[in-house]
Amino acid sequence: MQRFMITDSSDIVRKVGKRILSELDFLVSEASNAEEALQRCQAELPEYLIVDSGMEGALELIAAIRALDGGKEVKIYYCVIEADLKKLMAGKRAGATDFLLKPFDRKILTAVFGNRAIAA
């Protein structure tokens, strides 16, 4: 089972995401801030990571994960509220693999990650 981490300051976003992704056969963990996420990633890297762009330290978290042993293989999704080019480019420069628009729902998460869980 592939590991997935959702890093978002919103309890609701984490819980909804966890429920949906767990149903897609991911082993999902949560972190409410960048520091907690980095500690968990240092212990065990997930294959997939969602990082909320509005969270303090989001860009630094992405860069820190990329610097970890094996961190370059993690698929990091930078979660943004709107398609703001400046914010998207900052995420890409920090090392984000791709982007997700927030709020996400079952349809979006299934479309983006559904086939990845099955393929593993």
C-alpha positions in Angstrom: 0.0 0.0 0.0 1.4 3.4 -1.0 1.9 6.1 1.7 0.2 9.5 1.3 0.5 12.5 3.6 -1.9 15.5 3.7 -0.3 18.6 5.2 -2.9 21.3 5.8 -3.8 23.5 8.7 -7.5 22.7 8.3 -8.8 19.7 10.2 -11.7 19.4 7.8 -9.5 19.4 4.6 -7.3 16.7 6.2 -10.2 14.5 7.3 -12.1 14.7 4.0 -8.9 14.0 2.0 -7.9 11.2 4.3 -11.3 9.5 3.9 -11.3 9.7 0.1 -7.7 8.7 -0.3 -8.1 5.8 2.1 -11.0 4.5 0.0 -8.6 4.6 -3.0 -6.3 2.2 -1.1 -3.6 4.7 0.2 -2.2 4.5 3.7 -2.9 8.2 4.6 -1.3 10.2 7.4 -1.9 13.8 8.3 0.1 16.8 9.5 -1.3 20.1 10.6 1.8 22.2 10.0 5.1 22.1 8.2 7.2 21.2 11.2 5.1 18.1 12.0 5.1 17.1 8.3 8.9 17.3 8.1 9.3 15.2 11.3 7.0 12.5 9.9 8.8 12.6 6.5 12.2 12.2 8.2 10.9 9.1 9.9 9.2 7.7 6.8 8.8 9.3 3.4 5.4 9.0 1.8 5.1 8.3 -2.0 2.7 11.3 -2.3 2.3 14.5 -0.4 -0.2 17.3 -0.5 1.1 20.6 0.9 -1.3 23.5 1.4 0.2 26.7 -0.1 -1.5 28.9 2.5 0.3 27.1 5.4 3.2 28.9 7.0 6.5 27.3 5.9 5.0 25.4 2.9 7.7 26.3 0.4 10.4 25.6 3.0 8.8 22.2 3.7 8.9 21.2 0.0 12.6 22.2 -0.3 13.4 20.4 3.0 11.7 17.2 1.8 13.6 17.4 -1.6 16.8 17.6 0.4 16.1 14.4 2.4 17.6 11.0 1.3 15.0 9.7 -1.2 13.1 13.0 -1.1 13.4 13.6 -4.8 11.1 10.6 -5.5 8.2 11.9 -3.5 5.4 13.3 -5.6 4.6 16.6 -4.0 1.3 18.4 -4.9 1.2 22.1 -4.0 -2.4 22.9 -3.1 -3.5 26.4 -4.1 -6.9 28.2 -3.9 -6.5 29.9 -7.2 -4.3 29.5 -10.3 -2.0 32.4 -9.3 1.0 32.2 -11.6 3.4 33.7 -9.1 2.4 31.2 -6.4 2.5 28.3 -8.8 6.0 29.3 -10.0 7.2 29.6 -6.3 5.9 26.1 -5.7 7.6 24.7 -8.8 10.9 26.4 -7.8 10.7 24.9 -4.3 10.3 21.5 -5.9 6.6 20.7 -6.2 5.8 18.0 -8.7 2.4 19.3 -9.6 -0.5 21.4 -8.3 -4.0 20.8 -6.9 -6.8 23.3 -6.8 -8.5 23.7 -3.4 -11.1 22.8 -2.3 -10.7 19.4 -3.7 -13.4 16.7 -3.6 -13.9 13.0 -4.3 -14.1 13.5 -8.1 -10.9 15.5 -8.3 -8.9 13.2 -6.0 -10.1 10.1 -7.7 -9.2 11.6 -11.1 -5.7 12.6 -10.0 -4.8 9.7 -7.7 -7.2 6.8 -8.4 -5.2 5.1 -11.1 -2.0 5.5 -9.1 -3.2 3.5 -6.1 -4.3 0.7 -8.4 -1.0 0.7 -10.4 1.1 0.2 -7.4 
